[in-house]
Amino acid sequence: MKVLITGGAGFIGSTVASKCADAGIEVVVLDNLVAGRQEFAARFPFYRGDIADEALIDRIFADHPDIEATVHCAALIVVEESVTNPCRYYDNNVSKSLTLVSSVLRNGCQRFLFSSSAAVYAPGDGGRVDEHSPIGPQSPYAHSKAQFETMLDDVVAATDLSAISLRYFNPVGADPELRSGTSSARPTHALGKLFESYSTGTPFKVTGTDWPTRDGSGVRDYVHVWDLADAHLRALSRFDEIAAASTSLTVINLGSGHGTTVWELVRAFEKVLRHDIDTVSSGRRTGDTAGAYASNERAARLLDWAPSLTLEQGIDDTARWLVMRASRLRGTQ
Ligand SMILES: NC(=O)c1ccc[n+]([C@@H]2O[C@H](COP(=O)([O-])OP(=O)(O)OC[C@H]3O[C@@H](n4cnc5c(N)ncnc54)[C@H](O)[C@@H]3O)[C@@H](O)[C@H]2O)c1
């Protein structure tokens, strides 16, 4: 089998690419490098360009007529930036993604696996969400994911396209072999900020300590990126079976299946790094919620998938990745 991975030079796309390659699936990568790193895709045929470049997509399929599925990981992903620049996010994540769908369909590729997000769900109360939980995106980024899912659903109903949307919760870690990982220089999530506190000595801010959760801090669901990649592999290998069972878009949650509070994350981090972190508590930030964690029941049933790696493993792999990357970057200066 051969697959096209858009955004395959990014954090998740590159990890999915490694997982696929390890399983004998041939990988072709398309990425415009707006955020990704070309070296993450160095082992694969690589096309630098935009998902909305129709001539480029035609060229990729002319070069690789045996591509059987598209894994669409390309997107802009910074929530805060989506609030200040919504046009850029809707253009990239919705309009351009729709052009991509037309392009792959035109080239006869009818299997489409989409990187969606748990951000499409309505604000959580710290509890479990399944695929029937209410949709209620809270940012242009989250809206862009929800809107594209709606469009995909319509396209699936009207054309030969089959599509699966994987709603990731909070990915952490790196490829355990450290072939790729996050390239973000600006941590925007709690684990990234913990690493920032660790390296700069500045206190880690726990924002919101009066949520209705077991210790008052917010809940997230951290899932190892290598487990996520495994779910993609399973979705690709069972694609036709899953698609045959539905005339609409199939959505599947991918999380660890349990919630971790911010205080629990801090303790796990201290244990793995063997280093105490200074913390300060502050009030809730605008737009924050108590959070949520995934019901993985559907992923277990359709993909026979369950996460196998712990949060501690995710923290350790992230740490090993950041150390290796920093030393490599120093070596190239
Ligand atoms: N990282 C997370 O926390 C998270 C959570 C849920 C869902 N997701 C989704 O997973 C996917 C991958 O996220 P990631 O964390 O790997 O992000 P990333 O920024 O590391 O990777 C995205 C990649 O897409 C590329 N890209 C963006 N727009 C493009 C375009 N128009 N044409 C070609 N390439 C383009 C970027 O250069 C980058 O390499 C995204 O769709 C994201 O919305 C991520």
The ligand as an SDF file (V2000), in Angstrom:
LIG
                    3D

 44 48  0  0  0  0  0  0  0  0999 V2000
   -0.7290   18.7800   18.0790 N   0  0  0  0  0  0  0  0  0  0  0  0
   -1.9210   18.7660   18.6490 C   0  0  0  0  0  0  0  0  0  0  0  0
   -2.0560   19.0790   19.8430 O   0  0  0  0  0  0  0  0  0  0  0  0
   -3.1520   18.3630   17.8580 C   0  0  0  0  0  0  0  0  0  0  0  0
   -4.3320   18.0310   18.5480 C   0  0  0  0  0  0  0  0  0  0  0  0
   -5.4510   17.6540   17.8040 C   0  0  0  0  0  0  0  0  0  0  0  0
   -5.4020   17.6400   16.4220 C   0  0  0  0  0  0  0  0  0  0  0  0
   -4.2450   17.9900   15.7800 N   0  0  0  0  0  0  0  0  0  0  0  0
   -4.2250   17.9900   14.3150 C   0  0  0  0  0  0  0  0  0  0  0  0
   -3.1960   17.1240   13.8800 O   0  0  0  0  0  0  0  0  0  0  0  0
   -2.6580   17.6090   12.6360 C   0  0  0  0  0  0  0  0  0  0  0  0
   -1.1540   17.6850   12.7310 C   0  0  0  0  0  0  0  0  0  0  0  0
   -0.8080   18.5550   13.7920 O   0  0  0  0  0  0  0  0  0  0  0  0
    0.6950   18.7150   14.2830 P   0  0  0  0  0  0  0  0  0  0  0  0
    0.6870   18.8510   15.7460 O   0  0  0  0  0  0  0  0  0  0  0  0
    1.5320   17.6820   13.6520 O   0  0  0  0  0  0  0  0  0  0  0  0
    1.0390   20.1440   13.6790 O   0  0  0  0  0  0  0  0  0  0  0  0
    2.3570   20.6200   12.8750 P   0  0  0  0  0  0  0  0  0  0  0  0
    2.2640   22.0850   12.7550 O   0  0  0  0  0  0  0  0  0  0  0  0
    3.5680   20.0290   13.5010 O   0  0  0  0  0  0  0  0  0  0  0  0
    2.1370   19.9190   11.4710 O   0  0  0  0  0  0  0  0  0  0  0  0
    1.2710   20.4470   10.4870 C   0  0  0  0  0  0  0  0  0  0  0  0
    2.0250   20.3920    9.1870 C   0  0  0  0  0  0  0  0  0  0  0  0
    1.1730   20.8550    8.1270 O   0  0  0  0  0  0  0  0  0  0  0  0
    1.9480   21.6680    7.2620 C   0  0  0  0  0  0  0  0  0  0  0  0
    0.9770   22.5360    6.5740 N   0  0  0  0  0  0  0  0  0  0  0  0
    0.1400   23.4400    7.1130 C   0  0  0  0  0  0  0  0  0  0  0  0
   -0.6060   24.0140    6.1720 N   0  0  0  0  0  0  0  0  0  0  0  0
   -0.2390   23.4680    4.9840 C   0  0  0  0  0  0  0  0  0  0  0  0
   -0.6490   23.6560    3.6230 C   0  0  0  0  0  0  0  0  0  0  0  0
   -1.5910   24.5470    3.2990 N   0  0  0  0  0  0  0  0  0  0  0  0
   -0.0670   22.9160    2.6630 N   0  0  0  0  0  0  0  0  0  0  0  0
    0.9000   22.0000    2.9770 C   0  0  0  0  0  0  0  0  0  0  0  0
    1.3330   21.7940    4.2400 N   0  0  0  0  0  0  0  0  0  0  0  0
    0.7700   22.5180    5.2320 C   0  0  0  0  0  0  0  0  0  0  0  0
    2.9320   22.3780    8.1750 C   0  0  0  0  0  0  0  0  0  0  0  0
    4.0900   22.8370    7.4980 O   0  0  0  0  0  0  0  0  0  0  0  0
    3.2630   21.2830    9.1750 C   0  0  0  0  0  0  0  0  0  0  0  0
    4.3870   20.5240    8.7750 O   0  0  0  0  0  0  0  0  0  0  0  0
   -3.3290   18.9560   12.3760 C   0  0  0  0  0  0  0  0  0  0  0  0
   -4.3780   18.7660   11.4610 O   0  0  0  0  0  0  0  0  0  0  0  0
   -3.8840   19.3440   13.7330 C   0  0  0  0  0  0  0  0  0  0  0  0
   -5.0160   20.1670   13.6220 O   0  0  0  0  0  0  0  0  0  0  0  0
   -3.1160   18.3410   16.4570 C   0  0  0  0  0  0  0  0  0  0  0  0
  1  2  1  0
  2  3  2  0
  2  4  1  0
  4  5  1  0
  4 44  2  0
  5  6  2  0
  6  7  1  0
  7  8  2  0
  8  9  1  0
  8 44  1  0
  9 10  1  0
  9 42  1  0
 10 11  1  0
 11 12  1  0
 11 40  1  0
 12 13  1  0
 13 14  1  0
 14 15  2  0
 14 16  1  0
 14 17  1  0
 17 18  1  0
 18 19  2  0
 18 20  1  0
 18 21  1  0
 21 22  1  0
 22 23  1  0
 23 24  1  0
 23 38  1  0
 24 25  1  0
 25 26  1  0
 25 36  1  0
 26 27  1  0
 26 35  1  0
 27 28  2  0
 28 29  1  0
 29 30  1  0
 29 35  2  0
 30 31  1  0
 30 32  2  0
 32 33  1  0
 33 34  2  0
 34 35  1  0
 36 37  1  0
 36 38  1  0
 38 39  1  0
 40 41  1  0
 40 42  1  0
 42 43  1  0
M  CHG  2   8   1  16  -1
M  END
$$$$
